[in-house]
Amino acid sequence: MSLIRYVARRLGQSVFTLLGVVTLTFLLVNAAPGDPIRIFIGPSADAATVESIRTKFGLNQPLHVRYFRYIGNVLQGDLGQSINYRVPVTQKIFERLPATLLLVASSFTFAVLTAIPIGVLSAKQRNRFSDHVFRILGLVGVSTPSFWIGLLLIILFTYHLGLLPATGLIMPWAAPAAVDNATTRIDVLYQSAIHLLLPTLTLGTLQMAAIMRIERSSMLEVLNQEYVTLARAFGVKEWTLLRKHAFRNAQLPVLTVVGLQLTTALGGSVLTETVFSISGIGTLIITGVNARDYPLILGTTLFYATIFVVGVLITDLLYAYLDPRISYGGGDD
Amino acid sequence: MSDADSDSVSTQTSLAGWTDVTAQLRQNATSRWGLYVIAVVIAVAVWAFIDGVLLGYHFAETYWHSPVTADPGARSLLPPVGITNEFGTGVWAHPLGTDHRGRDILARLVYGTRIAIQIGIVATGLGAAVGTVIGAISGYYGGWVDDVLQRLVETFYAIPFIVLMIAIMSTFGRNLWIAIVGVSVITTPVFARLIRSEVLSVREEEYIEAAKAAGVRDRNIIRRHIIPNSLAPVLVQATLQVGVNILIVAALSFLGFGAQPPTPSWGAMLAQSRTYMLPNPWFSFWPGLAILVTVVGFNLIGDGLRDAFDPRLDD
């Protein structure tokens, strides 16, 4: 199968997956008990008002009509009107998106930049003291609830040491006048950095640990292969061996894990944003669920799923590009 | 055992291999610690189930502290023994301190074990079973069956676990059984994918061809040959997944979608502690530690099993 056909096939599959996500969330929110209109305007409103609002949001129509209309609207980039905020869902999502993107991007960067060197070092120093320390770190990292790390960091760095703020996030591009303790751009960047530090560690630790573990085992596997032994026998220096022969070949499994960690990071953002009171998409989902704001729940879930599906698609394509052994059809054709 | 089974060699684990695996697990120092930890945690959970669910906290209330209501006169937010905060000095009666309602933290931790283990193990088991069947069918038949099932699996995979669970719990109600079903739903795709890729390699083995030639029906080939021969990675994944699921359950309780008060659960304790982190940080410390130790235990066993099944990475 040619690369183009493979890309087309994967794109088609992604569309079906997203259609599945819309259908699933649509069915779920519609199976939910509780009247969103009632929650929104309160129990004291009279029946006529309730009905008029219901008609306004189209909630009085049969399920299948609403479903197909929703799909049609989504295809035109319209995720509907948030019942709770009275603005288009897309507007709300894009309002909250920068905070979540900043958080996820910074924690991912932190995770990848620390995990890969540590994983390689750990494999190189196998069964020595530093390897044991790194392995324990990795094990604890994948076993710790991220929100607990967040709470402990707040207790230590905010309450006891008074060093770092525990709430909110400041965008690096915010106007200095709108930011506390800031008069210049440098101040804003500084405030942004110190606000970002604890949430990044909170969200990034799990990713770091997961990537570190796979990096180590993948490196070990490659280092065990005959061509490495052969190179070693020829007197290739240990670091050269690591850098030129082993490292590149060990990165494919790591790539898969990094791709899959994206969904963990998105899910984790819900918790991290809650712990640090960050107005991102994660907290938007919680608001949506508590207010039974159907369009908002559907829209945010679909948005997260889209990011994930696109992420996995990119990983797959990178994989096919990087590993010439992979036939584009996979094993199933 | 049929003749075809004896053909399965090398990469797949035969039944005789299982005794080797358990022996290796016991010999490996780190996984042995995992076994100890999990044995203790499960024993505590069983006790919490017997006394908490079946006897309505009879023993706890008679001989110890109730995990759901405060003892009369108990002070709230006490620190652990030997430490003093603005609410007083820790006492041996409450070795880990008390929470905001004056309930013993240790008692709540002990009885909170049940929720974590019950959901962790039951949901993982259910999800692994359903996922294995879906994955086996998907991998064995291929073609359009595979396509449809894979899109279905990906649908569940594409939504972040926490978000999907929140949606499920807020739709169907915030109770234990919904949580178990929900967690098994999000666990299913993990195993479906895993088994499918295993099956794709097992499917090509000669003994499957032999079984087909001998006229064995598809259903029996899947049930008697494909699934048993793909089981080693499932066992590894299931052990690790129990840990993941305990983390998910804790996260849900933390967000308020788990066991409802006053039922003790680790995640809910962490959520309650947020307001009191400044005066009594210990209140936030213990439940997280309980989660950490339990999940580490499962991960140690999982890692040990993986090493035992995979001779290439002998330490």
Interface residues (C-beta under 8 A of the other chain):
Chain A: Q13 F16 T17 L18 G20 V21 T23 L24 T25 L28 V29 A31 A32 P33 N127 L139 V140 V142 S143 T144 P145 S146 F147 W148 L151 L152 I154 I155 Y159 S217 L220 E221 N224 T263 T264 L266 G267 G268 V270 L271 T274 V275 I285 I286 V289 N290 R292 I297 T300 T301 Y304 A305 F308 V309 V312 G331 D332
Chain B: G142 D146 Q150 R151 L152 E154 T155 F156 Y157 A158 I159 P160 F161 I162 V163 L164 I166 A167 I168 S170 T171 F172 S197 L200 S201 G243 L247 A250 A251 F254 L255 G267 L270 S273 R274 M277 L278 P281 S284 F285 P287 G288 I291 L292 V295 V296 N299 L300 D303 R312 L313 D315
